[in-house]
Amino acid sequence: MRSLASTLAVLLVACSKQSAAPVEPPPLPLLVRATASPSMPDGHPALHALAIGSRGPRRMSVDQLERSLDQLADLPPGTVKLPADLAVTLGRPDYQRVTEEQLEPTPLFMKFMLDLGAIYCSNLAAFEPQRPAEQKFFTRFATVGENVRYLVLRFTGIEGSGADAYATRLEAAYEQGSQAAAPLGGYQTVCVSLFTAPEFLLY
């Protein structure tokens, strides 16, 4: 009994000490004050209706470009390999002066893409007669319209009604390019147009 009483006494003393400890008040709520929207010029859309802007567009890296050009024309992986100096010019890091891939869609990059597209499309046109009928790149189908839509699909992934506007413009480009003496000149014109299109190069 005496040990039980002693134990209870110890517990009571402990409880009294705990109850005597000061209690910290809860933190005050964070006050958020509304600020007035800045005045915008006439005709500017309402600020509350504006969506959050994404980061700026980026272009394909050199590695992505090489792999894409292989896949576009059903070429064996590694067929398209840009020279080292050109790859560095197009933004591939050399890890001496440049350590990060340059992905800005600059005018210089687009100029190189125009030149590269002309070479790429010309080589594909020269190789076209050697392809089996079911593996043709430019002339897989019976009509120009079908072939143009096929090229739009290969370069951009756009098909169906979404490709209508592209097909109309590119068929006009085909007609102009057909007047050139180059092999498959019309299709080469379509190819270069798609090669340099933002829908292909940018993301």
N, CA and C atoms as an extended XYZ file, in Angstrom:
609
Properties=species:S:1:pos:R:3:atomname:S:1:resname:S:1:resid:I:1 pbc="F F F"
N         0.827       -1.199        0.000 N   MET     1
C         0.000        0.000        0.000 CA  MET     1
C         0.867        1.256        0.000 C   MET     1
N         1.929        1.202        0.863 N   ARG     2
C         2.785        2.395        0.923 CA  ARG     2
C         3.460        2.649       -0.424 C   ARG     2
N         3.871        1.570       -1.125 N   SER     3
C         4.507        1.763       -2.428 CA  SER     3
C         3.528        2.298       -3.451 C   SER     3
N         2.243        1.823       -3.359 N   LEU     4
C         1.227        2.331       -4.279 CA  LEU     4
C         0.966        3.803       -4.036 C   LEU     4
N         0.901        4.184       -2.724 N   ALA     5
C         0.682        5.596       -2.396 CA  ALA     5
C         1.833        6.448       -2.873 C   ALA     5
N         3.046        5.920       -2.699 N   SER     6
C         4.217        6.669       -3.172 CA  SER     6
C         4.185        6.871       -4.681 C   SER     6
N         3.774        5.816       -5.406 N   THR     7
C         3.695        5.918       -6.862 CA  THR     7
C         2.673        6.953       -7.281 C   THR     7
N         1.482        6.931       -6.606 N   LEU     8
C         0.441        7.914       -6.939 CA  LEU     8
C         0.912        9.333       -6.644 C   LEU     8
N         1.637        9.467       -5.525 N   ALA     9
C         2.142       10.800       -5.184 CA  ALA     9
C         3.090       11.315       -6.245 C   ALA     9
N         3.970       10.421       -6.756 N   VAL    10
C         4.907       10.820       -7.802 CA  VAL    10
C         4.169       11.229       -9.061 C   VAL    10
N         3.127       10.472       -9.427 N   LEU    11
C         2.350       10.798      -10.630 CA  LEU    11
C         1.637       12.129      -10.484 C   LEU    11
N         1.079       12.381       -9.262 N   LEU    12
C         0.378       13.651       -9.052 CA  LEU    12
C         1.332       14.825       -9.150 C   LEU    12
N         2.518       14.655       -8.556 N   VAL    13
C         3.514       15.732       -8.656 CA  VAL    13
C         3.891       15.976      -10.107 C   VAL    13
N         4.076       14.891      -10.886 N   ALA    14
C         4.434       15.036      -12.298 CA  ALA    14
C         3.336       15.743      -13.073 C   ALA    14
N         2.080       15.368      -12.789 N   CYS    15
C         0.958       16.010      -13.491 CA  CYS    15
C         0.866       17.476      -13.139 C   CYS    15
N         1.113       17.785      -11.846 N   SER    16
C         1.028       19.193      -11.454 CA  SER    16
C         2.110       20.012      -12.120 C   SER    16
N         3.305       19.405      -12.275 N   LYS    17
C         4.394       20.116      -12.957 CA  LYS    17
C         4.070       20.348      -14.427 C   LYS    17
N         3.442       19.329      -15.079 N   GLN    18
C         3.082       19.492      -16.490 CA  GLN    18
C         2.015       20.554      -16.670 C   GLN    18
N         1.024       20.591      -15.754 N   SER    19
C        -0.047       21.574      -15.902 CA  SER    19
C         0.453       22.982      -15.631 C   SER    19
N         1.531       23.065      -14.843 N   ALA    20
C         2.042       24.394      -14.523 CA  ALA    20
C         2.882       24.974      -15.649 C   ALA    20
N         3.277       24.138      -16.649 N   ALA    21
C         4.117       24.633      -17.735 CA  ALA    21
C         3.335       25.618      -18.586 C   ALA    21
N         3.955       26.705      -19.042 N   PRO    22
C         3.228       27.691      -19.867 CA  PRO    22
C         2.823       27.104      -21.213 C   PRO    22
N         1.648       27.483      -21.652 N   VAL    23
C         1.120       27.004      -22.927 CA  VAL    23
C         1.359       28.075      -23.981 C   VAL    23
N         2.022       27.677      -25.097 N   GLU    24
C         2.301       28.639      -26.166 CA  GLU    24
C         1.030       28.913      -26.954 C   GLU    24
N         0.756       30.171      -27.257 N   PRO    25
C        -0.457       30.483      -28.033 CA  PRO    25
C        -0.300       29.992      -29.470 C   PRO    25
N        -1.405       29.651      -30.128 N   PRO    26
C        -1.315       29.211      -31.526 CA  PRO    26
C        -0.828       30.348      -32.413 C   PRO    26
N        -0.160       30.006      -33.511 N   PRO    27
C         0.337       31.069      -34.408 CA  PRO    27
C        -0.814       31.851      -35.021 C   PRO    27
N        -0.556       33.108      -35.217 N   LEU    28
C        -1.580       33.959      -35.829 CA  LEU    28
C        -1.775       33.580      -37.284 C   LEU    28
N        -3.002       33.671      -37.799 N   PRO    29
C        -3.224       33.355      -39.217 CA  PRO    29
C        -2.487       34.332      -40.124 C   PRO    29
N        -2.038       33.817      -41.276 N   LEU    30
C        -1.329       34.646      -42.244 CA  LEU    30
C        -2.314       35.570      -42.933 C   LEU    30
N        -2.050       36.845      -42.870 N   LEU    31
C        -2.935       37.822      -43.490 CA  LEU    31
C        -2.535       38.034      -44.939 C   LEU    31
N        -3.485       37.925      -45.855 N   VAL    32
C        -3.254       38.141      -47.276 CA  VAL    32
C        -4.027       39.377      -47.690 C   VAL    32
N        -3.320       40.364      -48.119 N   ARG    33
C        -3.962       41.610      -48.528 CA  ARG    33
C        -4.104       41.634      -50.048 C   ARG    33
N        -5.260       41.983      -50.509 N   ALA    34
C        -5.500       42.088      -51.953 CA  ALA    34
C        -4.834       43.354      -52.477 C   ALA    34
N        -4.242       43.236      -53.657 N   THR    35
C        -3.625       44.388      -54.298 CA  THR    35
C        -4.403       44.737      -55.553 C   THR    35
N        -4.439       45.974      -55.857 N   ALA    36
C        -5.171       46.419      -57.033 CA  ALA    36
C        -4.411       46.036      -58.297 C   ALA    36
N        -5.132       45.569      -59.316 N   SER    37
C        -4.504       45.214      -60.590 CA  SER    37
C        -3.987       46.470      -61.270 C   SER    37
N        -2.843       46.382      -61.930 N   PRO    38
C        -2.341       47.565      -62.632 CA  PRO    38
C        -3.253       47.910      -63.800 C   PRO    38
N        -3.296       49.169      -64.094 N   SER    39
C        -4.122       49.592      -65.222 CA  SER    39
C        -3.458       49.171      -66.522 C   SER    39
N        -4.234       48.596      -67.424 N   MET    40
C        -3.721       48.105      -68.690 CA  MET    40
C        -4.230       48.984      -69.819 C   MET    40
N        -3.514       49.015      -70.940 N   PRO    41
C        -3.969       49.858      -72.057 CA  PRO    41
C        -5.275       49.353      -72.639 C   PRO    41
N        -5.950       50.225      -73.338 N   ASP    42
C        -7.213       49.872      -73.984 CA  ASP    42
C        -7.001       48.721      -74.958 C   ASP    42
N        -7.944       47.788      -74.933 N   GLY    43
C        -7.868       46.654      -75.842 CA  GLY    43
C        -7.098       45.478      -75.297 C   GLY    43
N        -6.412       45.660      -74.152 N   HIS    44
C        -5.674       44.549      -73.556 CA  HIS    44
C        -6.662       43.569      -72.934 C   HIS    44
N        -6.465       42.254      -73.123 N   PRO    45
C        -7.405       41.294      -72.523 CA  PRO    45
C        -7.386       41.375      -71.009 C   PRO    45
N        -8.490       40.982      -70.398 N   ALA    46
C        -8.594       41.018      -68.945 CA  ALA    46
C        -7.539       40.114      -68.323 C   ALA    46
N        -6.912       40.615      -67.263 N   LEU    47
C        -5.820       39.862      -66.656 CA  LEU    47
C        -6.282       38.527      -66.104 C   LEU    47
N        -7.496       38.485      -65.543 N   HIS    48
C        -7.969       37.229      -64.955 CA  HIS    48
C        -8.244       36.172      -66.018 C   HIS    48
N        -8.356       36.603      -67.275 N   ALA    49
C        -8.637       35.647      -68.348 CA  ALA    49
C        -7.381       35.141      -69.030 C   ALA    49
N        -6.231       35.692      -68.655 N   LEU    50
C        -4.989       35.288      -69.298 CA  LEU    50
C        -4.507       33.960      -68.741 C   LEU    50
N        -4.115       33.058      -69.645 N   ALA    51
C        -3.541       31.785      -69.222 CA  ALA    51
C        -2.070       31.985      -68.881 C   ALA    51
N        -1.539       31.085      -68.079 N   ILE    52
C        -0.118       31.159      -67.730 CA  ILE    52
C         0.705       30.812      -68.957 C   ILE    52
N         1.587       31.690      -69.327 N   GLY    53
C         2.398       31.460      -70.518 CA  GLY    53
C         3.427       30.365      -70.290 C   GLY    53
N         3.642       29.559      -71.293 N   SER    54
C         4.654       28.508      -71.187 CA  SER    54
C         6.021       29.105      -71.508 C   SER    54
N         7.043       28.288      -71.329 N   ARG    55
C         8.373       28.745      -71.684 CA  ARG    55
C         8.454       28.961      -73.188 C   ARG    55
N         9.439       29.659      -73.635 N   GLY    56
C         9.590       29.939      -75.052 CA  GLY    56
C         9.812       28.674      -75.862 C   GLY    56
N         9.508       28.728      -77.137 N   PRO    57
C         9.688       27.527      -77.970 CA  PRO    57
C        11.150       27.127      -78.054 C   PRO    57
N        11.379       25.849      -78.138 N   ARG    58
C        12.716       25.297      -78.310 CA  ARG    58
C        12.739       24.507      -79.609 C   ARG    58
N        13.922       24.412      -80.175 N   ARG    59
C        14.068       23.629      -81.388 CA  ARG    59
C        14.666       22.278      -81.047 C   ARG    59
N        14.631       21.391      -82.026 N   MET    60
C        15.217       20.089      -81.805 CA  MET    60
C        16.724       20.197      -81.621 C   MET    60
N        17.245       19.329      -80.784 N   SER    61
C        18.689       19.253      -80.649 CA  SER    61
C        19.272       18.564      -81.875 C   SER    61
N        20.582       18.580      -81.999 N   VAL    62
C        21.240       17.934      -83.130 CA  VAL    62
C        20.952       16.434      -83.114 C   VAL    62
N        21.026       15.811      -81.951 N   ASP    63
C        20.749       14.380      -81.855 CA  ASP    63
C        19.305       14.070      -82.255 C   ASP    63
N        18.367       14.884      -81.770 N   GLN    64
C        16.968       14.679      -82.137 CA  GLN    64
C        16.765       14.849      -83.639 C   GLN    64
N        17.445       15.824      -84.211 N   LEU    65
C        17.315       16.066      -85.645 CA  LEU    65
C        17.822       14.872      -86.443 C   LEU    65
N        18.985       14.358      -86.080 N   GLU    66
C        19.552       13.224      -86.802 CA  GLU    66
C        18.631       12.007      -86.718 C   GLU    66
N        18.136       11.718      -85.516 N   ARG    67
C        17.250       10.557      -85.359 CA  ARG    67
C        15.947       10.757      -86.113 C   ARG    67
N        15.421       11.979      -86.098 N   SER    68
C        14.164       12.260      -86.785 CA  SER    68
C        14.305       12.088      -88.293 C   SER    68
N        15.432       12.529      -88.841 N   LEU    69
C        15.637       12.421      -90.283 CA  LEU    69
C        15.804       10.965      -90.709 C   LEU    69
N        16.377       10.144      -89.855 N   ASP    70
C        16.428        8.708      -90.138 CA  ASP    70
C        15.020        8.112      -90.169 C   ASP    70
N        14.238        8.431      -89.158 N   GLN    71
C        12.905        7.837      -89.033 CA  GLN    71
C        11.949        8.352      -90.096 C   GLN    71
N        12.087        9.626      -90.437 N   LEU    72
C        11.195       10.217      -91.439 CA  LEU    72
C        11.176        9.412      -92.730 C   LEU    72
N        12.338        9.093      -93.221 N   ALA    73
C        12.459        8.443      -94.526 CA  ALA    73
C        12.717        6.949      -94.417 C   ALA    73
N        12.466        6.381      -93.222 N   ASP    74
C        12.666        4.942      -93.022 CA  ASP    74
C        14.094        4.520      -93.367 C   ASP    74
N        15.058        5.298      -92.912 N   LEU    75
C        16.464        4.984      -93.145 CA  LEU    75
C        17.017        4.203      -91.956 C   LEU    75
N        18.032        3.392      -92.154 N   PRO    76
C        18.645        2.684      -91.024 CA  PRO    76
C        19.152        3.688      -89.991 C   PRO    76
N        19.009        3.367      -88.698 N   PRO    77
C        19.496        4.289      -87.657 CA  PRO    77
C        20.967        4.623      -87.851 C   PRO    77
N        21.274        5.901      -87.736 N   GLY    78
C        22.649        6.355      -87.902 CA  GLY    78
C        23.011        6.754      -89.316 C   GLY    78
N        22.036        6.672      -90.251 N   THR    79
C        22.330        7.059      -91.633 CA  THR    79
C        22.646        8.546      -91.734 C   THR    79
N        21.824        9.373      -91.107 N   VAL    80
C        22.046       10.815      -91.127 CA  VAL    80
C        22.966       11.175      -89.971 C   VAL    80
N        24.154       11.641      -90.305 N   LYS    81
C        25.142       12.027      -89.296 CA  LYS    81
C        25.767       13.339      -89.735 C   LYS    81
N        25.478       14.401      -89.008 N   LEU    82
C        26.008       15.705      -89.386 CA  LEU    82
C        27.498       15.778      -89.077 C   LEU    82
N        28.271       16.453      -89.930 N   PRO    83
C        29.694       16.651      -89.624 CA  PRO    83
C        29.878       17.326      -88.278 C   PRO    83
N        30.963       17.007      -87.605 N   ALA    84
C        31.176       17.512      -86.244 CA  ALA    84
C        31.167       19.033      -86.188 C   ALA    84
N        31.824       19.696      -87.150 N   ASP    85
C        31.871       21.161      -87.108 CA  ASP    85
C        30.495       21.769      -87.334 C   ASP    85
N        29.690       21.142      -88.223 N   LEU    86
C        28.334       21.646      -88.447 CA  LEU    86
C        27.474       21.406      -87.215 C   LEU    86
N        27.633       20.249      -86.581 N   ALA    87
C        26.852       19.946      -85.382 CA  ALA    87
C        27.123       20.964      -84.285 C   ALA    87
N        28.377       21.355      -84.114 N   VAL    88
C        28.718       22.369      -83.112 CA  VAL    88
C        28.109       23.709      -83.498 C   VAL    88
N        28.173       24.039      -84.781 N   THR    89
C        27.570       25.292      -85.243 CA  THR    89
C        26.075       25.316      -84.973 C   THR    89
N        25.436       24.147      -85.071 N   LEU    90
C        23.993       24.061      -84.846 CA  LEU    90
C        23.633       23.935      -83.373 C   LEU    90
N        24.633       23.941      -82.491 N   GLY    91
C        24.316       23.999      -81.069 CA  GLY    91
C        24.773       22.844      -80.227 C   GLY    91
N        25.339       21.796      -80.828 N   ARG    92
C        25.823       20.684      -80.004 CA  ARG    92
C        27.034       21.149      -79.192 C   ARG    92
N        27.074       20.886      -77.879 N   PRO    93
C        28.210       21.351      -77.069 CA  PRO    93
C        29.499       20.624      -77.433 C   PRO    93
N        30.596       21.376      -77.429 N   ASP    94
C        31.903       20.754      -77.664 CA  ASP    94
C        32.636       20.501      -76.357 C   ASP    94
N        32.044       20.951      -75.230 N   TYR    95
C        32.578       20.749      -73.883 CA  TYR    95
C        33.958       21.373      -73.692 C   TYR    95
N        34.283       22.325      -74.560 N   GLN    96
C        35.475       23.143      -74.370 CA  GLN    96
C        35.054       24.602      -74.197 C   GLN    96
N        34.399       25.103      -75.217 N   ARG    97
C        33.850       26.458      -75.115 CA  ARG    97
C        32.386       26.439      -74.707 C   ARG    97
N        31.655       25.413      -75.141 N   VAL    98
C        30.211       25.318      -74.892 CA  VAL    98
C        29.931       24.007      -74.178 C   VAL    98
N        29.187       24.085      -73.067 N   THR    99
C        28.896       22.872      -72.287 CA  THR    99
C        27.420       22.519      -72.269 C   THR    99
N        26.569       23.370      -72.814 N   GLU   100
C        25.139       23.096      -72.841 CA  GLU   100
C        24.628       23.193      -74.269 C   GLU   100
N        23.656       22.332      -74.591 N   GLU   101
C        23.043       22.350      -75.919 CA  GLU   101
C        22.319       23.672      -76.133 C   GLU   101
N        22.564       24.278      -77.268 N   GLN   102
C        21.894       25.528      -77.614 CA  GLN   102
C        20.603       25.190      -78.364 C   GLN   102
N        19.466       25.577      -77.812 N   LEU   103
C        18.178       25.183      -78.372 CA  LEU   103
C        17.322       26.383      -78.772 C   LEU   103
N        17.945       27.515      -78.949 N   GLU   104
C        17.198       28.696      -79.389 CA  GLU   104
C        16.981       28.633      -80.898 C   GLU   104
N        15.748       28.871      -81.354 N   PRO   105
C        15.479       28.861      -82.804 CA  PRO   105
C        15.935       30.158      -83.456 C   PRO   105
N        17.219       30.322      -83.625 N   THR   106
C        17.794       31.557      -84.139 CA  THR   106
C        17.686       31.613      -85.668 C   THR   106
N        17.797       32.812      -86.252 N   PRO   107
C        17.819       32.909      -87.715 CA  PRO   107
C        18.951       32.112      -88.345 C   PRO   107
N        20.110       32.044      -87.676 N   LEU   108
C        21.228       31.271      -88.204 CA  LEU   108
C        20.861       29.789      -88.282 C   LEU   108
N        20.203       29.293      -87.249 N   PHE   109
C        19.773       27.893      -87.260 CA  PHE   109
C        18.813       27.640      -88.427 C   PHE   109
N        17.866       28.541      -88.624 N   MET   110
C        16.891       28.349      -89.702 CA  MET   110
C        17.575       28.415      -91.068 C   MET   110
N        18.600       29.257      -91.208 N   LYS   111
C        19.345       29.310      -92.469 CA  LYS   111
C        20.023       27.964      -92.743 C   LYS   111
N        20.642       27.399      -91.726 N   PHE   112
C        21.269       26.094      -91.903 CA  PHE   112
C        20.224       25.027      -92.212 C   PHE   112
N        19.059       25.116      -91.593 N   MET   113
C        18.008       24.125      -91.850 CA  MET   113
C        17.515       24.209      -93.290 C   MET   113
N        17.464       25.405      -93.829 N   LEU   114
C        17.067       25.551      -95.225 CA  LEU   114
C        18.080       24.868      -96.136 C   LEU   114
N        19.353       25.100      -95.887 N   ASP   115
C        20.398       24.463      -96.697 CA  ASP   115
C        20.402       22.947      -96.500 C   ASP   115
N        20.296       22.512      -95.244 N   LEU   116
C        20.299       21.081      -94.964 CA  LEU   116
C        19.068       20.409      -95.555 C   LEU   116
N        17.921       21.080      -95.481 N   GLY   117
C        16.696       20.522      -96.047 CA  GLY   117
C        16.805       20.319      -97.542 C   GLY   117
N        17.436       21.266      -98.236 N   ALA   118
C        17.611       21.127      -99.681 CA  ALA   118
C        18.473       19.910     -100.008 C   ALA   118
N        19.542       19.683      -99.237 N   ILE   119
C        20.407       18.523      -99.468 CA  ILE   119
C        19.667       17.225      -99.149 C   ILE   119
N        19.007       17.211      -98.016 N   TYR   120
C        18.290       16.007      -97.566 CA  TYR   120
C        17.215       15.603      -98.563 C   TYR   120
N        16.395       16.566      -98.960 N   CYS   121
C        15.282       16.258      -99.866 CA  CYS   121
C        15.798       15.880     -101.255 C   CYS   121
N        16.883       16.517     -101.703 N   SER   122
C        17.465       16.168     -102.999 CA  SER   122
C        18.005       14.739     -102.988 C   SER   122
N        18.669       14.347     -101.907 N   ASN   123
C        19.185       12.984     -101.802 CA  ASN   123
C        18.054       11.961     -101.780 C   ASN   123
N        16.974       12.287     -101.084 N   LEU   124
C        15.840       11.361     -101.049 CA  LEU   124
C        15.202       11.231     -102.435 C   LEU   124
N        15.127       12.333     -103.165 N   ALA   125
C        14.564       12.276     -104.511 CA  ALA   125
C        15.430       11.424     -105.430 C   ALA   125
N        16.752       11.537     -105.289 N   ALA   126
C        17.655       10.734     -106.110 CA  ALA   126
C        17.553        9.248     -105.766 C   ALA   126
N        17.250        8.938     -104.506 N   PHE   127
C        17.169        7.562     -104.052 CA  PHE   127
C        15.787        6.947     -104.307 C   PHE   127
N        14.801        7.777     -104.603 N   GLU   128
C        13.416        7.312     -104.744 CA  GLU   128
C        13.256        6.160     -105.741 C   GLU   128
N        13.878        6.196     -106.937 N   PRO   129
C        13.668        5.092     -107.880 CA  PRO   129
C        14.148        3.736     -107.358 C   PRO   129
N        15.069        3.716     -106.421 N   GLN   130
C        15.599        2.459     -105.898 CA  GLN   130
C        14.717        1.849     -104.806 C   GLN   130
N        13.766        2.582     -104.325 N   ARG   131
C        12.915        2.073     -103.254 CA  ARG   131
C        11.828        1.160     -103.818 C   ARG   131
N        11.484        0.091     -103.100 N   PRO   132
C        10.308       -0.697     -103.498 CA  PRO   132
C         9.051        0.159     -103.459 C   PRO   132
N         8.048       -0.235     -104.212 N   ALA   133
C         6.838        0.580     -104.339 CA  ALA   133
C         6.202        0.886     -102.991 C   ALA   133
N         6.202       -0.117     -102.103 N   GLU   134
C         5.555        0.084     -100.810 CA  GLU   134
C         6.414        0.876      -99.836 C   GLU   134
N         7.647        1.208     -100.237 N   GLN   135
C         8.535        1.984      -99.373 CA  GLN   135
C         8.889        3.345      -99.966 C   GLN   135
N         8.187        3.749     -101.004 N   LYS   136
C         8.446        5.057     -101.602 CA  LYS   136
C         8.204        6.162     -100.564 C   LYS   136
N         8.993        7.204     -100.671 N   PHE   137
C         8.825        8.332      -99.759 CA  PHE   137
C         7.980        9.431     -100.391 C   PHE   137
N         8.268        9.757     -101.653 N   PHE   138
C         7.541       10.836     -102.333 CA  PHE   138
C         6.358       10.331     -103.143 C   PHE   138
N         6.453        9.173     -103.705 N   THR   139
C         5.443        8.708     -104.686 CA  THR   139
C         4.828        7.387     -104.254 C   THR   139
N         4.514        7.253     -102.998 N   ARG   140
C         3.952        6.002     -102.485 CA  ARG   140
C         2.532        5.787     -102.974 C   ARG   140
N         1.804        6.874     -103.215 N   PHE   141
C         0.389        6.773     -103.579 CA  PHE   141
C         0.167        7.230     -105.016 C   PHE   141
N        -1.059        7.056     -105.488 N   ALA   142
C        -1.351        7.281     -106.905 CA  ALA   142
C        -1.478        8.759     -107.261 C   ALA   142
N        -1.890        9.597     -106.314 N   THR   143
C        -2.148       10.999     -106.628 CA  THR   143
C        -1.219       11.918     -105.843 C   THR   143
N        -1.052       13.135     -106.378 N   VAL   144
C        -0.227       14.140     -105.704 CA  VAL   144
C        -0.823       14.477     -104.343 C   VAL   144
N        -2.135       14.623     -104.287 N   GLY   145
C        -2.785       14.979     -103.027 CA  GLY   145
C        -2.500       13.969     -101.927 C   GLY   145
N        -2.589       12.693     -102.268 N   GLU   146
C        -2.320       11.646     -101.272 CA  GLU   146
C        -0.861       11.683     -100.819 C   GLU   146
N         0.037       11.884     -101.766 N   ASN   147
C         1.451       11.920     -101.412 CA  ASN   147
C         1.786       13.127     -100.545 C   ASN   147
N         1.173       14.263     -100.853 N   VAL   148
C         1.408       15.467     -100.049 CA  VAL   148
C         0.913       15.242      -98.625 C   VAL   148
N        -0.248       14.669      -98.480 N   ARG   149
C        -0.778       14.413      -97.138 CA  ARG   149
C         0.093       13.399      -96.383 C   ARG   149
N         0.642       12.458      -97.111 N   TYR   150
C         1.535       11.497      -96.476 CA  TYR   150
C         2.790       12.203      -95.942 C   TYR   150
N         3.323       13.137      -96.719 N   LEU   151
C         4.496       13.881      -96.271 CA  LEU   151
C         4.168       14.763      -95.070 C   LEU   151
N         2.997       15.375      -95.070 N   VAL   152
C         2.578       16.174      -93.915 CA  VAL   152
C         2.531       15.298      -92.667 C   VAL   152
N         1.988       14.107      -92.826 N   LEU   153
C         1.912       13.191      -91.691 CA  LEU   153
C         3.299       12.794      -91.204 C   LEU   153
N         4.202       12.497      -92.130 N   ARG   154
C         5.541       12.061      -91.736 CA  ARG   154
C         6.296       13.167      -90.989 C   ARG   154
N         6.173       14.397      -91.463 N   PHE   155
C         6.941       15.484      -90.864 CA  PHE   155
C         6.297       16.037      -89.594 C   PHE   155
N         4.999       16.090      -89.540 N   THR   156
C         4.327       16.806      -88.450 CA  THR   156
C         3.412       15.944      -87.593 C   THR   156
N         3.010       14.772      -88.094 N   GLY   157
C         2.046       13.959      -87.365 CA  GLY   157
C         0.620       14.441      -87.518 C   GLY   157
N         0.383       15.424      -88.355 N   ILE   158
C        -0.960       15.973      -88.560 CA  ILE   158
C        -1.633       15.218      -89.702 C   ILE   158
N        -2.869       14.813      -89.506 N   GLU   159
C        -3.592       14.084      -90.541 CA  GLU   159
C        -5.069       14.456      -90.500 C   GLU   159
N        -5.850       13.869      -91.417 N   GLY   160
C        -7.281       14.126      -91.456 CA  GLY   160
C        -7.601       15.564      -91.788 C   GLY   160
N        -8.687       16.062      -91.196 N   SER   161
C        -9.109       17.433      -91.482 CA  SER   161
C        -8.076       18.448      -90.997 C   SER   161
N        -7.278       18.077      -89.980 N   GLY   162
C        -6.260       18.994      -89.493 CA  GLY   162
C        -5.191       19.288      -90.524 C   GLY   162
N        -5.047       18.419      -91.512 N   ALA   163
C        -4.022       18.603      -92.541 CA  ALA   163
C        -4.542       19.345      -93.764 C   ALA   163
N        -5.823       19.687      -93.801 N   ASP   164
C        -6.416       20.289      -95.004 CA  ASP   164
C        -5.697       21.572      -95.411 C   ASP   164
N        -5.507       22.475      -94.438 N   ALA   165
C        -4.886       23.763      -94.776 CA  ALA   165
C        -3.456       23.557      -95.253 C   ALA   165
N        -2.739       22.645      -94.624 N   TYR   166
C        -1.362       22.363      -95.047 CA  TYR   166
C        -1.344       21.794      -96.462 C   TYR   166
N        -2.243       20.863      -96.735 N   ALA   167
C        -2.263       20.216      -98.044 CA  ALA   167
C        -2.541       21.221      -99.153 C   ALA   167
N        -3.445       22.151      -98.902 N   THR   168
C        -3.770       23.147      -99.920 CA  THR   168
C        -2.548       23.989     -100.273 C   THR   168
N        -1.845       24.478      -99.268 N   ARG   169
C        -0.663       25.309      -99.521 CA  ARG   169
C         0.452       24.496     -100.169 C   ARG   169
N         0.636       23.269      -99.717 N   LEU   170
C         1.745       22.470     -100.228 CA  LEU   170
C         1.494       21.951     -101.641 C   LEU   170
N         0.242       21.742     -101.989 N   GLU   171
C        -0.043       21.356     -103.371 CA  GLU   171
C         0.276       22.508     -104.321 C   GLU   171
N         0.026       23.740     -103.864 N   ALA   172
C         0.415       24.904     -104.675 CA  ALA   172
C         1.935       24.979     -104.787 C   ALA   172
N         2.637       24.688     -103.696 N   ALA   173
C         4.098       24.658     -103.742 CA  ALA   173
C         4.588       23.551     -104.667 C   ALA   173
N         3.886       22.436     -104.678 N   TYR   174
C         4.251       21.335     -105.578 CA  TYR   174
C         4.165       21.781     -107.041 C   TYR   174
N         3.114       22.495     -107.375 N   GLU   175
C         2.940       22.950     -108.760 CA  GLU   175
C         4.086       23.866     -109.175 C   GLU   175
N         4.497       24.758     -108.288 N   GLN   176
C         5.606       25.655     -108.608 CA  GLN   176
C         6.917       24.881     -108.730 C   GLN   176
N         7.145       23.955     -107.803 N   GLY   177
C         8.384       23.191     -107.827 CA  GLY   177
C         8.483       22.251     -109.007 C   GLY   177
N         7.353       21.843     -109.538 N   SER   178
C         7.352       20.911     -110.676 CA  SER   178
C         7.933       21.532     -111.939 C   SER   178
N         7.991       22.854     -111.974 N   GLN   179
C         8.543       23.533     -113.141 CA  GLN   179
C        10.068       23.467     -113.180 C   GLN   179
N        10.680       23.067     -112.065 N   ALA   180
C        12.141       22.961     -112.024 CA  ALA   180
C        12.583       21.678     -112.703 C   ALA   180
N        13.840       21.658     -113.139 N   ALA   181
C        14.359       20.496     -113.847 CA  ALA   181
C        14.825       19.397     -112.903 C   ALA   181
N        14.833       19.654     -111.606 N   ALA   182
C        15.322       18.671     -110.637 CA  ALA   182
C        14.398       17.461     -110.607 C   ALA   182
N        14.954       16.280     -110.335 N   PRO   183
C        14.106       15.088     -110.215 CA  PRO   183
C        13.076       15.264     -109.099 C   PRO   183
N        11.821       14.964     -109.432 N   LEU   184
C        10.746       15.108     -108.454 CA  LEU   184
C        10.761       16.495     -107.825 C   LEU   184
N        10.950       17.506     -108.668 N   GLY   185
C        11.105       18.877     -108.183 CA  GLY   185
C         9.943       19.344     -107.332 C   GLY   185
N         8.731       18.960     -107.717 N   GLY   186
C         7.566       19.371     -106.934 CA  GLY   186
C         7.600       18.797     -105.532 C   GLY   186
N         7.929       17.526     -105.435 N   TYR   187
C         7.983       16.898     -104.117 CA  TYR   187
C         9.171       17.404     -103.299 C   TYR   187
N        10.258       17.734     -103.972 N   GLN   188
C        11.381       18.320     -103.239 CA  GLN   188
C        10.976       19.655     -102.612 C   GLN   188
N        10.208       20.439     -103.345 N   THR   189
C         9.731       21.717     -102.801 CA  THR   189
C         8.856       21.492     -101.580 C   THR   189
N         7.964       20.518     -101.653 N   VAL   190
C         7.113       20.189     -100.509 CA  VAL   190
C         7.976       19.729      -99.335 C   VAL   190
N         8.962       18.905      -99.629 N   CYS   191
C         9.845       18.368      -98.591 CA  CYS   191
C        10.599       19.479      -97.871 C   CYS   191
N        11.175       20.416      -98.613 N   VAL   192
C        11.922       21.510      -97.989 CA  VAL   192
C        10.980       22.402      -97.180 C   VAL   192
N         9.785       22.615      -97.690 N   SER   193
C         8.806       23.433      -96.953 CA  SER   193
C         8.489       22.815      -95.602 C   SER   193
N         8.292       21.505      -95.569 N   LEU   194
C         7.985       20.822      -94.319 CA  LEU   194
C         9.218       20.712      -93.428 C   LEU   194
N        10.371       20.556      -94.042 N   PHE   195
C        11.621       20.453      -93.290 CA  PHE   195
C        11.860       21.705      -92.458 C   PHE   195
N        11.511       22.850      -92.993 N   THR   196
C        11.747       24.121      -92.306 CA  THR   196
C        10.503       24.642      -91.577 C   THR   196
N         9.456       23.827      -91.487 N   ALA   197
C         8.229       24.266      -90.819 CA  ALA   197
C         8.400       24.242      -89.298 C   ALA   197
N         7.848       25.210      -88.597 N   PRO   198
C         7.916       25.189      -87.125 CA  PRO   198
C         7.303       23.925      -86.532 C   PRO   198
N         6.287       23.383      -87.198 N   GLU   199
C         5.629       22.171      -86.679 CA  GLU   199
C         6.595       20.984      -86.641 C   GLU   199
N         7.654       21.047      -87.452 N   PHE   200
C         8.643       19.976      -87.453 CA  PHE   200
C         9.823       20.289      -86.538 C   PHE   200
N        10.333       21.505      -86.603 N   LEU   201
C        11.583       21.833      -85.922 CA  LEU   201
C        11.410       22.279      -84.475 C   LEU   201
N        10.259       22.852      -84.147 N   LEU   202
C        10.080       23.448      -82.820 CA  LEU   202
C         9.141       22.621      -81.957 C   LEU   202
N         9.296       22.799      -80.661 N   TYR   203
C         8.378       22.162      -79.717 CA  TYR   203
C         8.264       23.019      -78.466 C   TYR   203
